[in-house]
Amino acid sequence: MRVCRAPGDACLLLTSKNEPDGRDAFKSKLNRILSTRMNAKPIVIALDAGTSSVRALAFDVTGQQVGNIAQIAYSQTTTADGGVECDALKLLDLLEQCLDELLGSVEGEVLAVGMSCFWHSLMAIDQHDTPQTGVLSWADNRARAHVEVLRELMDEDVLHARLGTPFHTSYWPAKLLWLRDVHPELFESKHRWMSFGEFVALQWTKEPRVSLSMASGTGLFDQNRCDFDEEMLSHLPIKRKQLLPLCDVNDALELKPKMVKRWPRLKKAKWFAALGDGACSNIGGGGTDASTLALNAGTSGALRVVLPDFDGAPPHGLWRYRVDKHRSLVGGALSNCGNVLAWARQNLQLPDDWQKQLGEMKADSHGLTVLPFLAGERAPIWNPNAHFALAGATLHTAPMDILRSCLEAAALRYRVLGELLSPLAPTAQITFSGGALEHVPAWQTIVCDAMGRSLCASKESEASARGAALLALEAIGEISSVSDAPSERGEILEPDVSNTSVYTRALERQNSLYAKLYE
């Protein structure tokens, strides 16, 4: 047997001469493996912590996905009083399993690791780095009574202009006041407070940091100064030193030795702090500037735009977060989208061909007016106490009428967001992603007609992970800008303007019903 050393001693290839035939198959297989490793291209890894699953994916230096996705689904725990949370250690273990699986299935030098993480979560950590609470979700609304407390303490309009967030249970301030009342023991010790993304950094890296992106979604963050807001903190039961130090998107962290031992291939990789999932989704789907409005339609929904060097206040009813120091994300999140469809399918006696019948129905032909607020509502009304309501039903109303009215009602909420965002991105193309629309073509048409704007499908199925990967590639200099990485898009869907006029009247009825019930 001869040993052939590759250039740079990168690997060994085996060749044989006059050796027993029984070893030829083994050497041939080994040669294929070693040759693959020698020729493997460098990659970046993206971790994606979502609200229903965690994933690990690999991307090449052009931002194209390589290999398979390592993904594990999980469920959050809900309580009758409005709690929504998950166990931090269990979720961390799932993420580690995904990274184990991915590293075992892809080749190539790992240049960097980026992470997308669900925004707005909150948890307390003791001095031993042990969680003292669950990971409270944005959807946890047990703090709803404390929103009014914040309004008594501060001017909401002034704080919204500066912090980019209204007073709402999605954000930390109300949750911290609620926790102080129900769990005062948490504030007797100098616990640190963070989201799940920072908890990952705390467990895996030497000097954990919170990115500007994650901090911008807490409700504690001055968007123009890019720092935590002293006035807000002065009204809360925590101090600045109980928050992790800030870092930007290009500030690399270093893995702890025990994690290097577990993942030796990541020893030289640049590791970056978690970024907000909405920011990553926009970037990964091609929404890198004001030319694109990104519409997401999952269980909940969102309409967002990335604005470079934006230093103003968000429109009333919308929020402003950050991708990094130089890029803001302005938009609104809807608490009700795919969950409305899921509710209808579970509770209505729909026919097997419901999608076909849905597409054949005329716009707003059912005589119904619906408030689709099964989970309260965020932008732009920010009312956690809003509920689902249906008006106009008769003995003639059929399940398909209710389904169509529910989906149209949800589409009208996107129209409201689009009208608020229009002054910031007047010529933007709207791209959409998310299973709620992707799997129901008739609903795409409804949204397009309701908004009166053309829609284009984003073909980037893992936009959040891809966005984290692209931002990591930009940080290490492999690409000059995330805008340089083209994103795949589908055909453009144009609105039927006559239907848009019909939906204008439907929105007026919806607003009137809401005013009668809640104003």
N, C-alpha and C positions, 0 to 999 in steps of 0.2 A: 504494500500500500504506500502511495506517495501522498504527502501533505502539501497542498498548494495554498500558499498564503496570499490572500487578496491584497490589493494595494492599501496601504495604511493599516495593515493587520486587522481589517474590519471583521473578517470571519475566516473560517477554514472550509475549503471544499475538498472532498475526498475523491480520489480516482483509484482505479485498481488495474493490475496487470498480472495475469496468470494466477488469479486467486480463485478459491472455491466458488461455484455458482451460487451457493446458498447465501453468500454475503452480498451478492450484487443488488438484490432487491432492497436490502437495508441501506446500502450506500447510495442507491439511486434516490430513495425517499429522503435520506438525510441531505443529499446534495440539493434537492428541490427546496427543502426547508431553509437551508443556509443561503441558497441563492436568492430566495424570496426576501430574506432578512437583509441581505447585502444590497438589494435593489429597492427596498422599501423607501418610500418618500417620507419626509418629515410630516408630522401631523400636529394639530392642536386638539385638545380635548375640551368638550363643553359639558358641564354638569347642569342639569335643569331640575330644580325642585319646584314642582307644581302643586296645586291643591288637591290633586287626585292621584298623581303618580310622580315618581322620580326617575330620571333618565341619565344616561351617560352616552355621549356620541363623540365620534372623531371626525375631523374635517381636515382637508389638505390645505396647503398654503394659499389656494385660490378661493377658499370658502366653500368648497364642495364636500358634501358628506361622503365619508368612506366607511366601509364595513357596515355592520348591523347596529341597531340600537339596543342598548341594555336598559330595560325598563321594568319597574316593579310598581304595581298599583297599590294604593292604600286608601283608607277611609278616615275622615275626620270624625271626631266624636261630637255629637250634638246633645243639647239638654233642653228641657221643656221651657226654661226661662230665657232661652236665646243664646246659650253658649255654643261656640264652635271652636274646637281646639284639637290638637294632636300631641302625641308624646314625642318630645325632642330626641331622646336617645333611640327610640325605635326608628324614627325617621332618619336619623344619622346612620344607623346600621343599614337601612335599605340603600342609602346613597353609597355607602362603602361597598355594599354587595354589587351595585351597578358598576362602580369603577373597577372592582376586581374582575367582573365579567368582561368589561370592555377591554381592559389591558390584556386579558388572556386571549382576545380574539383579533386584535389589530396589530400590525407591525409598523415599524418606523420610529424614528427618534421623536419623542414628545417635546415640542418646543415650549408649549405653554398650556396652562389650564385656566379656563374662564368658567364663570358660573352665573346662571340666571336663577333668581329666587323670587318666590311670591312676595309681593310688597305688603307692608303694613303690619306684619305679625309682631307680636310682643311676648317676651318671656323674661323671667328673673333668674339670675345665675349667682350662686353663692361664691365664697372665696376659694372653694375647692373645685370650681368650674362645673358644679352640679346643678342641673335645673331645679328650681324651686316652684315653678309653675309649668303648666302645659304651654304649648305654642298657641297663643290666642290669635285666631284668624281675623282678617278684616271683617268677616261676616258675623263675628261675635258681637251681638248688640245688647249684652247685659248692662252696658254702661249708658244706656239711652237716657236715663234720668239725669245724668251728669252733663249732658250737652247743654242743658239750660243753666247749669251752674257756671260753665265756662262763659256763657253769654252774659251772666250777671257780673263776672269778674273783668271781662275785656270787651272791647269793641270788635265784633266779628268781622265787619267789613275791613277795618284797618289791618287786622291780623291776616285775613284772607289775601289781601293785596301783597303782604310781605311774605307770608309763609306758603302761599299757594294752595292752602287747604282750608275748607270750611270747618266749623265745629261739628263733628260727627263721630259716631261710634267706630267708624273704620280706623280712626287714627289714635295715636297713643294718649293724648291729653285726657280725654274722657275715660279711657280704660284705666289710666293710672289713678285718677280720682276715685273711680269705682273700686279698684283693688285696695286702695287705702282704707276704704270704709268696710269692706267685707273681709279683707285679710291684712289687718294693720301690722301683723308680725313681719310681713315682708319688708316693711319700711323701718323696722327697728334695727336691722343689720344693714351694712353697706353693700347690699347686693348690686350687681351690675345688671343693666337692662339692655336688651338687644333683640334683634329679629333672628329667625332661624339661620339666615345667611351668615351672620356674624358668629353664631354658635358653632357653625361648621369651621370657620376660621379659628375660633378659640380652641377647638379640639385638635385641629390639624396643623396649625401654623405657629411659629415662634412668637410673633408679635402681631396678634389679630388687630384688624382695623375694620371700620365701617366705611363703605364707599359713600361718596357724595350722593350717588344714585339711591342707595338704600336709605340713607339719612333723609333724603328729600321727601320721602313718602311717610315720614313719621308724624308729621304735624307739629314738629318741634324746630323746624329748619328754616332759616332765612334764605330764600332762594337767590337773592341778589348778592348777599354777603358770602354765601356758601359756608355757613357756620350755624351752629345751634343758636336759637333765639333766647336771649336772656330774659326778656319779658315773659315769654311763655313759661320758661323754666321756673321763674320766680313764683308762679302760681301752682306749681306741681310739687309733689312730695319727693322729688329726686334732685340731685345735684349734677352739675356738668361732669364731675369726675366719675360718676357712675355710668357714664356712656363711654364707649370705645373711642379712641382717637380717629379722626377722619383721614381718608386717603382718596386719591383720585383714581381714575380708570387705568392709568399707566403706572401706578405704584405697585411693584411686585412684592409679594410676601414670600416667606421661606418656610418650607415644611419642617415639622418637628422630626428629630431623628427616628422616633418610633414609627412615623408614617413613611419615612424614606425606607426603613427596613421592610415595611409591608409593600411599598410600591417603589422598588429601586429604579424603575425606568423614569420616575418623576424627579430624581435627584437633581438634575440640571434644568428641569423645566421651570419657567417663570410661572408663579402662581398668583392669580389676581383675585381680589375681594369680590364677593357676590354683587351683582347689579340687579336692579328691579326688572321683573319679568316683562312688564309693559314696554319699558325702554328697549330691552333686548329684542322683543317681538317686532317692534317697529324697524329697528336696524336690520334684523335678519330677514324681514320681508321686503326690504328695499325702501322703506319709509325713512330715509336718512335726512330729509330736509323738507322745506315747505311745499315741494312739488307733489307730495303724496300724503293723503289722509289714510291712515290704516284703520280699518273697521274690523274688530275682532268679535266673533260670535261663537262663544262657547256656552257653558252653563250660564255665565253672566256675559256682559258685552262691554265694548269700549270703542271710542272713536278718538284717535290721537294723532298729533303731528309733532315732528321734531323741528325745533326752531333754533338754528345756530345763533349765538350771541344775542339772545332775547333777554331784555332786562326790564320788561314791563310786568304789570299785574295780569293774571289770567282773567278772561271775561267772567262776569258774575255767574255763578253756578258751575263753573268748570274748575279744574285744578291745574297746578303747575308742579311738575317734578323735574328731575334732572337725569340725563344720560351721563354727563360729566360736567366739568367746570365750564365748558364752552357750548354745551348743547342742552337746551331745555326740552321737556316733553309737556305739551299742553293738550288737554282734552277732558273727557268725561267718561266715567264708568257707569254702566247700567247693571243693576242687581238682577235684572230679569231678561233672559234671552232663551237659551236652550232649555232652561228649567221650565219655561212656560210651555214649550212643546212637549217636554217629558210629562208634565202634569196633565196636559190634555190627552196624551196617548194613554196614560194610566187610568184616567177617570172617565173618559168619554167612550162610548161604544162606537168607535170609528170603524169604517169598513176596511177590508184588506187593501183596497185600491185607493186609500185616502189621499195619497200623493197625486194620483191622476185626477181625482175629483177636485182637489184643492186648486190645481192648475186650471181647471175648467170654469171655476167660479169667477164672477165679475167682481171688480173692486168694490168693497163696502156695500155689498148687495144684500146683506143679512138684517139690516136694521138695528144692529147692536152697537153699544158703546162700551168699551172695556178699559179699565185701569189694570194693567198687567203686573201689579206690584205684589207678587206672591212672596217676595223676600224683602219687603220694604222697597225703598229706592234711594239711589245715590244721585248722581248728576241728572238734571240741574236742581231738583227740588230738595234733595238731601233730607228725606223724611223717613226715618226708620220705622215710624208707626203707620205708614201708608199700607193699605191692604188691597188685595184683589177685589175688583168690583165689576159686575156685569149689569148693564141696564138695557131695557128694550126687549127682553125675551117675551115670547108669546107661546101659546100651545103649538104653534106651527114651527117654532125654532127647533132645528135638528142639530145633532152633534157636529156635523161638518160646518154649520153656521158658526157655532161657538169656536171651533178650531180656527176657522179663517179669521174671525174677529179677534181672537187672541194674538195670532201671528201678525195681523195688521197693526194691532195696538202696540206690540213690541217694536215693530218697524217705525212707527210714528215717534218713538222715543229717540231713535237714531236721527230722525229728521230734526228734532229739537237741538240735538248736539251739533249737527251739521250747520244749522243756521247760526249758532253761537260761535262756531269756529271759522265760519266763512270769511270774516274780516282779516283773520290772520293768515289764511291760505286760500285766497279767492279763486285761484285757477288750479287748485290741486286735483289730481286724479285720486279717486277713492278705490283702494284695493281692499278686498275682504278675505278673511281666513277664519277657520274654525268650523268644526263639524256641524254645528247647528244649521249653518247655511250650505255648507259644501254638500251635504247629503239630501237637501230638500230644494231642488231647483225652483219650484214655485215660490218658495219663500225669498229666494234671491230676487225674483221679479217683483215681488211685493215690496221689498226694501228699496230696490232701484226706483220703482214708481213712487213710493211714499216720499223718498228723499228728493226726487226730481233731479237726480244726478246720475251720471254714468258710473257703473261699477265694473271692476276688473278683478278677477280671482287671482290671489297670490298662490303660486304653486309651491311655495316653500312650506312644506308640511311641518317642519320643526323650526319655526322662525325664532322662537326664544333661544333655543340652544345655538342656532346659527348666529344670532346676534351676539351672543356671548363669545363665540369663536371669532367672529369678525373683529370685535373690539379688542380681543387679545392679540390677534394678528396685527392690528393697527398699532397696539402698544409696543410690540416687539419689533416693529419696522418691516414686517414682511409685506404689508400693503401700506400705501401712503395714506389712504382714506377708506373708510367703510363704503363710501359711495363708489369706489372703483370696482367693487365686487358685484357683478350684475345679478339680479334676482329674476327668477322665472315667473312669468305672468301668463294668464290665460286670455281668452277673448273678452272684448269689452261689451258689456250689456248696456243698452241705451234705454232710458225711461220712456214710457208712454205718457205724454204730457196731459192727455185727457184724464188718465187715471190720477196723475199728480194733482189735478184740480179737485178730483173727488176726495183724495186723501187730505187736502187742505181743509175741507169742510169736516172731515172725520176728526182731524186734530182739534178743530174748534170745539166739537162736541166733547172730546176727551178732556180738554182743558176746563170746560164748563163743569163737567161731572166732578173733576178733582176739586175745583173751587167750592162746589156745593158741599162736598164731604169734608174738606180739610182746611178751608180758608175762612 
